[in-house]
Amino acid sequence: MLLIIEDNPNIRQELSDYLEANGHPSVCPDHFSCSQEELTAEIRALLEAAPVDLILLDIGLEACDGLKLCREIRSVSSVPVIFLTGRVSEEDELTGILMGGDDFIRKPCSLPVLLARINRILVRKNQAPSESIHAFGVSLNVLMGQISYQEKTMELSKNEVKILYYLFLNKGHVVTKDSLIEYLWENKFYVDENILNVNLSRLRRRLRELGLENFIKTIPKKGVMVQEDKQ
């Protein structure tokens, strides 16, 4: 479950609806006219009431300093915190990280990119590398860097493992290329779509060697996804 601390009701609802549709139910406090102490007490109660996997925290709350609120959260919990803010100064970003934030995203932000960053943090938090992950009869061992299908096993490069792991996590759903780039290289401004396409083409060739001809499907104008390989 995600905890969304955002005092703009329209943004709060948009985030909640989008994340819920992508597999992340959320809880959202909706009273922000209280004091810093009262809001801090409410957030602590929410953290104690149910397991929270990640917090989205607006810095510029109506009657509360989001940076100070993060510090209070850190005194009782190590749950990952992503700052959402309209502020643009490097000083704010640095302060946010020093206060215990895990990421810092400026508004307005791309929802697919935000989802990719959330998933990346949750993967790092929850990943059990000794275990395999499965999709449509294909097994991916993240620790060993191997993919297995119908008693055949192939070694993969680091990037190939990361691409497949992210697609496996989102099996049954289309992954946009922007979100995949964000997950793989963290800053899409340094990587263009052509580089991703080269990596995908190479990976498809390798999967064909394993007998998986159509495992990674391109959805025109939307993205890519893994699917049952029907030959």
N, C-alpha and C positions, 0 to 999 in steps of 0.2 A: 504494500500500500504506500502511496505517496501522500505527503502532506504539503498542500499548496497554501502559502502565506502571502496573499496578494489582496490589497484593499480595493482595487478596481474591479467591480463586480462583472463587467463585460469580459475583461481579460481572464479573470478567475474562472468564469463559466466556460470560456473558449478552451482554456488549458485543461480543465476537468473533463470536458466532453471529448476532446481529441485524445487525451491520454487514456481515458476509459475505453475508447474505441480501439486503442492499440494495446490493450491488455494490462493497463496500469490503473486500477481503481484508486480513487483519491478521497481524502477528507479535506475540507476547506473551512477554516474559521471565517465567519462573515461579520463579526463585530470588531471594528477597528477604532471606535471612538473612545475606547477605554484607555487607561494609563499604560505606560510601559510595563509596570509591575503586574498589572492585571492580565495583560496579554501574555507576558512571560509565564505566569501561573497557568493560564489556559493551555499554552503550548506544552508545558511540562505535563499537565494532566492528560493531554492527547497522546504524548509519547509513552506514558505509563499505561494508558488504557488499552492500546493495541500496538502490535509491531509495525513500525514505520521503516520502510526501506530507504527512502530518500526524501529530502525536503527541498522544495522550490521556494525561495525566499526573496521577496521584493525588498530592496534596500530602503527606498523612500516611502515607508508606510505613513499613513495619515498622522498618527499621534505616537509614533514609535520609531526608533532608530534600528533598522534591520541589522546593521553591523553589530550593535550592542546585543540585539536579540540572539544573533548567532553565537556570540561569546557566552551568553547564558545557556544556550542549548548545548554548547560544547562542555559546559561544566557538569552536565548530567548525561550526555549521550554522545556517541561517536558516529551517529547516523550521517551519511554524506549530505552535504548542503550545496545546492547550486543557486547562486545569486542571479536574480533577474532584475535589471535596472535600466533606467533611462540615462543614468549618469555615464559620462564618457571619459573621465579623467583616469590616468594611470595610477594616480594616488589612491583613488577609490578602489580600483582593482587590487592593488597591492594590499591595502588595508583589509579588504575582504578575505584575501587568502591568508593573511596573518591572523585574522580573527577565527580562522578554522574552516573557511569555505573550500570546497573541492573544485568548483568551476565558477566562471563569471561570464554571464551572457547578457549582451546589451539588447534592450528592447527598441523597436519591434524586432522579434527574432523569427526565424523560419521554424515552424513547428516540426517538420521532419528532422531538421538539424538538432533541435532541442531533444527530440525523441532519441536520436542517435547518441547524443551525449549522455542522456539518462541511461540508456541501455549499456553504454560502454562502462560507466561507473558501476552499475549493478553487476555486470559481468565480472569486473575486477573484484568486487566485493564478495560475490557468491561462487565464483568459478572454482570447481574442483578438478584440477588438471589431470588427476589420475584416472578420471572417469571418461567414458566415451559419450558422445552425443549422437543421436540417431535421427534419421529422417528417411521415410519411404524405403526401408530396407538397406540403407547405406549407413555405415558406422564411421564416425570420425573420432580418432583418438588425438586429442589436443596435445597431450604431454609427449607422445611419441611422434607426432607429426605424420600420422598415417591415416589413409582412408581405405575402408574394406567394403567389398561388394561381391556377393556370391563366391565366397572362399578365395577371392583375390585381394591382395593388399598392395598398396602403392605408397611410396614415400612422397611427401609434399614439401614445398618450400614454406617458409614462414608466412609470406603473404598469401599463398594459396590456402593455408590452414585458417588464416584470419578471415579471408573472404568466405570460405565455406562455413566457418563457425558462426559468423554473423547471419548468413542465410539460413543455417539450421535453426538458430534461435528464433528466426522469423518465418519458419516453414508454414506454408499455407497463406502467406501474405506477400504482397509485392514490396520490395525494398527499393526506394528511390536511389538513383546513382549519387545524388548529393549526400544522402545519409550514409551510404556505403563509403564514400570518399571520406566523410567526416570521421567515421569509425576507424578506418584504416590509417589515415594520415593526420587526423586531428585538426588540421587546418587546411581547408579546401583551397585557399588562395594560393597554395604552393603546389597544387596538383590539379591538372586539368582532366577532363573526362576521357581524353585520348589515352592517358596513361592507364586509367582504370580499364578501358576497353581492351588494351593490350594484355593486361593481366587476366581479364576474363577469357579472352580468346585462347591464351596459353593454357589456362585451367581447363577449358572445354576440351582442348586437344588431349590433355592428359587423362581426363575422365573417359574419353572415347577409348583410350588404350585399356581402360579398366572394364569396358563394356557398357558404359553409361553414355549413351548417344545424345539424349535430350534431357539430362538431369537439371541443367540450369537453363531456364526459359527467359527470354527477353519479352517483356510486355511493352509494345511500342508506346512511346511518350510517357511511360510510367516508371519503368525500372526493370528489375530482375527478381526471380524467385526460384527456389528449388521445387521440383515436382516429381511425381512418380514417373520413372523412365519407361515410357510406352514405345516400344520399337515396332 
